[in-house]
Amino acid sequence: MKIERLDIVIAVIAGITCLGGLIKIPVWALFIGETWYFTLGSKPEAFKQSIPPMIEGYLLAAIAILAYAASGFNMGVQVLTVIGTVIILMLSLKTKMFACSLASFNSYSCLFAGYYAGYFPKLDVVSFLDWKNVVIAMLWIAMANVIGLFCGWLCIRLGVQITKEEKRISEN
């Protein structure tokens, strides 16, 4: 087993991303975004494939979280809201723009995890519905996913040596 340049670059960038925890950026969300980049082919198209369904996943999760809170935390409402929002998510997977189930379902679950665990800069004064904190959590964790995508791109950019012939072929 040979350690290659890409192995080292990925390890170093993964370590550096841990510093995000110092400013309460959820490192796990960075890793998820980075994984999207690798899973979607390690090409810049991963941004276009993952960001629209990521946004949709966050918005649908926010609806489910807010409906649950508005119901006075009635579990039946949460179950029905999750069923409804996941049906929307499933139907959207049939379109080209939202076809990346990896990003849509990861972002949906990321908001639940990040919001309820408090992995975002919270406002001190909150209302019963707490919609402002839901929006902040959504933006904060989504930002971490996008930074993770960028980290994946950077890993490939720094870790893979492209020969002159490969560069010439890709430019044509």
N, C-alpha and C positions, 0 to 999 in steps of 0.2 A: 504494500500500500504506500503510495507516494503522496506526500503533501505538496499541493500545487499552489501557485500564486493566489488563485481565487479562494482557496480554503482559508488562507491567512487573511486576505482582505475582508472576507465575510466575517471572520472571527473578530477582527479589530473593529470593524464598523459596528458590529453587534455590541461589543464592549463599550464603544463610545456612545452609542444610543442610550445606554444605561444612565448616562449623565442627565438625560431628560427628566429622570425621576427627581432631580434636585429642584426643578421648577414645576413639579407635579404633572409632567407629561406622562401619560400611562405607557410605560415601556412595552408592555404586552401589546398595545395597539400599534406601536411602531413595528414590532416583530410581525404582527399580522399583515400590515401593509407590505412589508418587505417580502413576506411569503407569497402574497398575491403576485408581486412582480416576478418572482421565480416560477411560480406555478403557471402563470399565464405566458410563459415562453421566454422570459428574460429579454423582452424587447420593449421599446418605448410605447408600442401599441397597448401595453398593459394599462397605461394611464387611461386611455380612451375606453378600454374594456371594463375597467373597474370603478371609475369615479361616478358615472351616472347611476349604476345599481347601488353603489355605496350610499349616495345621497338618498335614493329611494328607501333603502333599508333603514337609514336613520330617521327619515320622516315618518315612516310607518311605525317604527318602534316608539317614536315620540307620541304619536296618536294613541297607541296602546297604553303607554305609561300615564298620559294625561287622563284618558278615559277611566283608568283604574283609580286614580286619585280623585277624580270628579265623582265617582260612585261611592266615595267613602271607603275605598279599599275593599270593595266587594269582589271576592274571588270569582264569582260567576260572571261578572262584567269583564274581568280580566280575561277569563277563558274565551268568552265570546268575541272580545275585541282582538285577541291574538288570532283566533280563527279567521275573523274577517280580514285583518291586515295581512296574514300569511296567504290567504286566498288571492288577495291583490298582488302580493309578491310573486306567487306561483304563476298567475296569469301574465304578469309582466315579463317573466322569463321567456315567454314565447315571442317576444319582440327582440329585434336586433340590438336596440339601445340598452336594454336591461337584461340581456341574456346571461350575464355572469353570475351564476348562483353563488359562487364562492364569495364574492364581494357583497352581494345583497344580504345573504344570510349571516355572514360574519358581522357586517355592520349592524344589522338588526339586533343580534345578540350582544355586540359590543356596547350598544347604548344601554341595554338592560344592565349589563355587568358594570359598566362605568358609572352610570347614574346612581344605581343603588349602593355601590361600594364607595361612591364619592371621589372618583378619580378625575376631578375637574375643579377649577377655582370657583367655589360656591359663594353666592351672595348671602350675607348675614340675615337680611330680612327677606323672609319668604312668605308667600301667600299659601292658602290651602291647596291651590292647584299647582303651585311651584313651577309654572310654565317657563319663567325666566331661567331657572336653574336647568330645566330640561334642555332649553335652547343652548345654554352655555355648554352643558355636557356634550350635546350633539356636535357643536362646532369644535370643541376642544379635542374630543376623541377622534372625530373625522379628520381634523388637522394632523393628529398623530398617525392615522392610517396613511394619509397622503405623504407625510414626511417619510414614513416607512417605505412607500413606493419609491420615493426618491432615493432612499438608502439602497434599495435593491438595484436601482439603475446605476448608482454610484459604484456598488460592488462589482457589477458587470463591467462598467467602464474602466475601473482601475484594476480589476482582477483578470481580465481576459485580454491577452495580447492578440491583436488582429494583424495578420500579415498584410503586406502591400497588395498582394493578389486578391485577398478576401475583401479588402477595402475597395479596390477597383471594381470588383464584381458587384458589391452592394450598392455602389454609386450608379451603376448602369441599370 
